[in-house]
Amino acid sequence: AAAAGGAVKPDAARVRAWRLDGRQGLSWETGRKRWKVQIHYGTRLNLGRFKTKEDAIACRLLGEDRIAAGCHPETGKYVPEAERPKPPKTQVKNNAHLLGKP
């Protein structure tokens, strides 16, 4: 099914796989009883609030697909490579210990 911006809505299997992966970008807002979707694109962008977790995950995946295609995650419009924001820096200052002994 087509979604806004000409992108295709992710299938149910991909949404289930994302849920099992435990990735970030979703949070439950108790007061609103909605799932909040965010993504980092230069700054943190709010992609919306949804009643079901599956719809929230589908929105997050759509945003990730748009970024991978060189488009803005909210509007779906193409962004020239020179104008795209850089990915966020990691919080780990020295990750040499993760590489193991040589």
C-alpha positions as CSV (number, residue, x, y, z in Angstrom):
1,A,0.0,0.0,0.0
2,A,1.3,3.4,-0.9
3,A,1.9,6.0,1.8
4,A,2.5,9.7,1.7
5,G,5.7,10.8,-0.2
6,G,5.4,7.9,-2.6
7,A,6.9,5.4,-0.2
8,V,5.5,1.9,0.3
9,K,4.1,0.9,3.8
10,P,6.2,-1.9,5.3
11,D,4.7,-5.3,5.3
12,A,3.6,-7.1,8.5
13,A,6.6,-9.4,8.6
14,R,9.1,-6.4,8.6
15,V,7.1,-4.7,11.4
16,R,7.2,-7.9,13.5
17,A,11.0,-8.2,12.9
18,W,11.5,-4.6,14.0
19,R,9.5,-5.3,17.2
20,L,11.7,-8.3,18.1
21,D,14.9,-6.3,17.4
22,G,14.2,-3.9,20.3
23,R,15.3,-0.7,18.4
24,Q,14.7,2.8,19.6
25,G,12.4,5.5,18.3
26,L,9.2,4.6,19.9
27,S,7.9,5.6,23.3
28,W,4.5,5.1,25.1
29,E,2.9,8.3,26.3
30,T,0.7,7.3,29.2
31,G,-1.3,10.6,29.4
32,R,-2.3,10.5,25.7
33,K,-2.4,6.7,25.5
34,R,-0.5,6.9,22.2
35,W,2.8,5.6,20.8
36,K,5.1,8.5,20.0
37,V,7.5,8.1,17.0
38,Q,10.8,10.0,16.7
39,I,13.8,9.8,14.4
40,H,17.1,11.6,14.4
41,Y,17.8,13.7,11.2
42,G,20.1,16.5,12.2
43,T,17.9,17.0,15.2
44,R,15.2,14.8,16.8
45,L,12.1,14.9,14.7
46,N,8.6,13.9,16.0
47,L,7.0,11.8,13.3
48,G,3.6,11.5,15.0
49,R,1.5,9.6,17.6
50,F,-0.4,6.4,17.0
51,K,-2.9,4.2,18.7
52,T,-1.3,0.9,17.8
53,K,2.3,0.0,18.1
54,E,2.3,-1.6,14.6
55,D,1.3,1.7,13.0
56,A,4.0,3.5,15.0
57,I,6.6,1.0,13.9
58,A,5.5,1.3,10.3
59,C,5.9,5.1,10.5
60,R,9.4,4.7,11.9
61,L,10.4,2.3,9.2
62,L,9.0,4.6,6.6
63,G,11.1,7.4,8.0
64,E,14.2,5.2,7.9
65,D,13.5,4.1,4.3
66,R,13.1,7.8,3.3
67,I,16.5,8.7,4.8
68,A,18.1,5.7,3.1
69,A,16.7,6.9,-0.2
70,G,18.1,10.4,0.3
71,C,14.7,12.0,1.3
72,H,13.5,14.0,4.3
73,P,11.8,11.6,6.8
74,E,8.8,13.9,7.3
75,T,8.1,15.3,3.9
76,G,9.5,12.6,1.6
77,K,11.1,15.2,-0.6
78,Y,14.6,14.6,-2.0
79,V,17.5,16.3,-0.1
80,P,20.8,16.8,-2.0
81,E,23.7,15.0,-0.4
82,A,25.5,18.2,0.5
83,E,22.5,19.4,2.5
84,R,21.9,16.1,4.4
85,P,22.6,16.2,8.1
86,K,25.4,14.0,9.5
87,P,24.4,11.0,11.6
88,P,24.6,11.5,15.4
89,K,27.9,10.8,17.1
90,T,28.1,7.8,19.4
91,Q,28.1,8.3,23.2
92,V,31.1,5.9,23.5
93,K,34.3,7.9,23.6
94,N,36.8,5.0,23.3
95,N,35.4,1.8,21.8
96,A,38.8,0.0,21.4
97,H,37.8,-2.5,24.1
98,L,34.9,-3.7,21.8
99,L,37.4,-4.8,19.1
100,G,39.1,-7.4,21.2
101,K,42.8,-8.2,21.4
102,P,44.7,-8.1,18.2
